[in-house]
Each structure stands twice: as structure tokens, then as C-alpha cells.
Amino acid sequence: MLSRLSFVLAGLVAVGLVTPVQVFAQSVAEPGTSQAGIPSLPSDMPRGYLDPTDLPDSLALLPAPPVLDSPGFADDEAARDAAANLRDTPRWSRAVSDADLHFPHSAETFSCAANLPISKERTPKLYALLAKAFVDVGLSTYRAKNHYQRVRPFVLHNGTSCTPGDEEALRKDGSYPSGHSAAGWGWALILTEVFPDRTDAILQRGWAFGESRVICNVHWKSDVEAGRVIGGAAVARLHAVPAFEADLNAAKAEVATVRAEGAMAPAEACAGEAASLQPGP
């Protein structure tokens, strides 16, 4: 079963520095949070680029989530109702895929948008950059998550989600802001620097990654919007870290080499992805 820190744990597993998710999840099941409201991680676990005290403060940056019977909540409900029409469509299937934050799967998410295979084997420096930044972006959402403990839409409506196996853990994890959306938008912003000529396609994919959470019925629209804010804040903060800048430059050089070799994302698979992301049922 995925833990409430699954999106962070997946990033740690990705760089080959921890045992499987289930083992790590057991080790952080009880520690609670630090004084800053960030989940406490075992001392022997690897970190991202940022010290916990340097993470963006999501509680300070975000307004409170919409309350029941407010105009904001009505907007959330309208978005949920519209997304329900996409159940069992190709867009629904894409949302199921987007829900899986385990590497290497999640690293491949932007391959079509970048028009280059992103993998541990082909682009190891970029792969490691995305995995390590992922930890910082994910943890940055938790001060607000733990404070508001917002109920997820499938719980409030006594419904189901696109990932039934995750529902038990998601019921215990605050909905606001969306960690998946923060990760997707954070990745997109980083990748636009590595692939500036693919900026539009990458940002469109990052935006769709967040929309997948509404389609999955696990997040409200306002959760997703707030997640993008935190994803952007985390990436902005990362640029003040010399190690991040060095790894980003190394990834740019690596990608330039791989592109010069003529590597491209598989056309057939990318055509299928593009079709699944088209609006409408």
C-alpha cells in the first residue's frame, strides 16, 4: 500500500538510495511532523536539494481552501461534475497513468512533450535531477496539507477514484494542495529550461498532469491550482542552490548530446498520448 508520502518516497526510490517503498513507509509511519509542519524523515534517508527549513512555506503562500457552500467550492464541484464525464475514456486512462509517481514511469511522462526519451539509461543526469527535485517539490506541499487536512472529493461524495488501491492511504492525506500537481508543474518548469524549444508542449503536459487529479476524483480543482503555485515556488527556490544549478547545467549538456545523436520520442506512442489528452469524452 502506498503511504501518505508516496510521491516523495517514489522519488527517493528512483535514485536507487532506499529499499522498496513499503519498507520506507513503515519507517516514517509514526514520526509525525517537524516544527515547520514538514513530515519528519529518518536520518539515514537521502534528501532533495533543500534543507527542510528552506522549503517554500505552503501554509503562508496559499489561501485557505474553499469552504462548503462558497462560490469557490461550487466551482470545485462543477469541475468535478465535468470530469466525471471522462470516466472510462482514453483521458481517464491517461489520468490513471499520471497517478503513478514511481520512477522510472513518472520520468517518462514528459518524453513526448520533450520529443526525447527520458530514462535512467539514456538521460541519467536529467533523470536524477528530476528525481531529486521531486523530493523538494513534494515536501513543500505538506505544511498546508497537514494544517487543512481537506477531505478529498471521492471521500466527501462516498465515491471511487481512478486508483482504488491508493484510496485507503489517500483518505488519511490532506487534499490541499495537490502533491501530484506540484510535482507535475515543477517538473514542467525545470524541463522548459532543458528543452526551451519545447516549452509550449511541456507546459501543456504539465498542466494536463494536474488536471488528471480532478479526472481521477482524488483532488478538487482548487487543490490542483494550489499545487501548481507550490511547484513553481519550489523550483524558484531551487535556483538559489548551487548544486541544483550545476545538475541542471549538466542535464542540459547531456540532452544536447543525446539530441545530436538523433534520438526522438516514439512517434506512434506520442500520437496516442496526444489523442488521449484531447478535451472532451
N, C-alpha and C positions, 0 to 999 in steps of 0.2 A: 504494500500500500504506500502511496506517495505521502510524504509528510507535508505539513503546512509550509515548510521551507523548500518544497520540491524544486521550484525554479532556481533557487540558489544552489541546492545540492547537485542538481544536474550539471551546473557549470563547474563545480568542483570535481565531479567525477570525470568531466570531459578532459581535463588536463592530466588525467592519469595519476592524481596525487592522493586519492582516497579509495577506500573499499567501496563496494556497492552501496547504492542509496539506502537500502533498508538498514544496513549496519550503522551508517552515519546518522540516520533518522533516530535510531534508538538512543544514540549518544546525546542528542540535543532535545529529546522529548520533554525533559523536565527543567532545564536550567532557567527558563523564563527570559526576561529581557534585562538589558543593561539599564543604567540610569537614564540613558539617552532614548530609551524606548526601542532599541535595536536588539534583535534576538542575540542571545549570548551563544557564541560558538566555542567548541572545545579548543584549548590552546594549541593542540597539535594539528589543527586543520589549516590548510592554506587560505590566504586572504586574497582579496582583489588588490587594486592599486591603492585604495584609500584606507586610512585608519578609520575605524567607526566614528570617531569624533569629527572627522572631516566630511562625512557623508552629508548630502543636502538634507535639510530638515523638512520632511514632507508635511509634518503637522503645522509648521509655520508657513509653508508655501501654499498650502491648499485651503480653500474654504471648507466648511463643514459640508458633508453630502446632503443632497435634498432630503427633506423630511416628508413623511407621508402626507398626502393631500396638498402638497405645494405644487406650484407650476413646474418646478424642476423635476419633481417626481412624476408628474403627468407626462412630461417629455420622455423620461426614462421608460415609463410604461408603454408609450406609443412606439418607441424604438423596439421594445421587446415584442410587442404585438406584430410589428412589421417583420421582424427577424423570424418569427415563428413560421411564416410562410415559406421559409427556405429550408425547413426540415426535410431531410431525405432528398435533397437536391445535390448537384455537384458542389455548390457553395458550402453546404453543410459538411460534405466530406472533406473539403479543404479546411474548414474550421476544426474538424477532428484532428487533422494532421497538424495544424498550427498549435493545438493544445499540448502537443508533445514537446517539452522543452529539453529532453535528453539529447546530449550530443552522442553521435555525430548528426542525428536527424535535424536538430534545430540549426546547426551551422549551415546546412544545405538549403535552408529556407530562402535565402536571397540569391541563390546561384542563378536562377533565371533572370532576375532583375539586374544582376551584375553581368549577365551573359558570360559567366566563368564558373567552372566547378569549384566550389569552396569545400575543402575537405582537409582532414589532418594529413593526408598523404600528398595532395597536390599543392596546397597552400598552408603549410604548417604554422607559419608565423601569423598569418591572418586568423587562422583557426584558434590559436592560443590567445590572440588579442581579444577576439570576440568572447571567448570563454571567461577570461579573467575580468574583463569589463562587466560582464554579465553579473558577477557577484556583487559589484558595487551598485549597479543599477537596481538589482533586486532588493538588496538590503535597504536601499534608500526609501523604499515604499513603506517600510514596516512601522515607523513611528506613527503615521496616520492610521495604518491598518489596525495596529494594536489599540489605538486610542478610540477609534469609532466603532470597530467591530460590526460593521454594517452587514446586514443579512443579505445573502445572495438571492437573486430572483427565483431560482428553482426551489429554494427553501421557502421563501415567502409564499410562493404560489403552490407549494406542495407538488412540484412537478419533477421533471427529469432534465438531465443535461446531455451533452454530446459525449461525455466521458463518465459513464456510470461508475466505473471502478474508482474514480477520484472523489466521488461525492461525499463519502464519509469524512475525508480529510478537509474538503472544501467547506463543509458545514462549520468547521472549527476555525476557519481562516477568514479574517475580515475581507469584505468585498471591495473596500475603497481605500486606496486606489488599486487599480488592476496591475499586478506584477507582470503578467504576460504583456500587457500593453506597454508598460515601461520598458521591458526588455526589447520588444519589437521595435519601438521607436528609437531607443538608444542604439540598437544595432544599426538601424537605418541611417541615423545621423553619422555614425562612425564610418559606415560603408560609403556614404556620399563623398567622404574625404579621400577614400581609397580609389573610388571609381567616379570622379567628378563628371565624366561624360555620361554617366548612367543615373544621374541624380533623380530625375523625374520618376523613372521606373522603380528605383529603390525606395523613394519616399512613398510612392503609391502602394508598394508591397508592405512597407512598414505600417501604413495606415490600415490596410486590409487586415493585417495581423491582429491589430487591436479590435477591429470590427468583428473578427471571428469570435471574440469572447462574448459579445452580445448574441450572436447567432447560436453559440453553444448554450445560452441561457445560464451562464455562470457569473456574468457581470452585467451591471447596468451601464447604460450609455455614459453617464457621468463618471463612473469608475474608470472607464476606458479613457475618457478625456483627461481625467486627473493623472492617470498613468503616463500619458504622453508628456505632461508637464514635468513629472519627476524624471522620466527618461531623459528629457532634454537638460534638466538641471544637473543630473549626474554626469552626463557627457561634458557639459560645460566645465564642471569641477575637475573632471579628469584631465582636461587640457592644462591644468596648472601642475600636473605631476610629471616630472622629467621622465620617469620610467614608462609612463603611458605614451608620451610623445616619441620616445625612442622606439618603442614597439610599433607605434603607428607608422613611423617612417620606414621601419624595416618591412612592415607589411606592404606598404606602397611599392617599395623596390621589388619585393617578391612578386607581387601581382604584375608589375611591368614586365618582368622576365617571363612569367607564365603566359601572359598575353602575346608577347613577342614570338612565342613558340606556336602560336595559332590556336591555343585552347579556347573552346567555346562551350557554353552550356548546351545540353542535348536539345535540339530543335523540337522534336516530337513531344518530349515531356514538357517543355516550356509552353508549347501550344496548348496542351491540356491544362496546364496551370492557368494560363491566361483565360481560357474559356470558363474555368470554374470560378474565376474571380469577377466575371461579368455581373452587373447588377440584375436583379430580377430572378424569379424562380426558374 
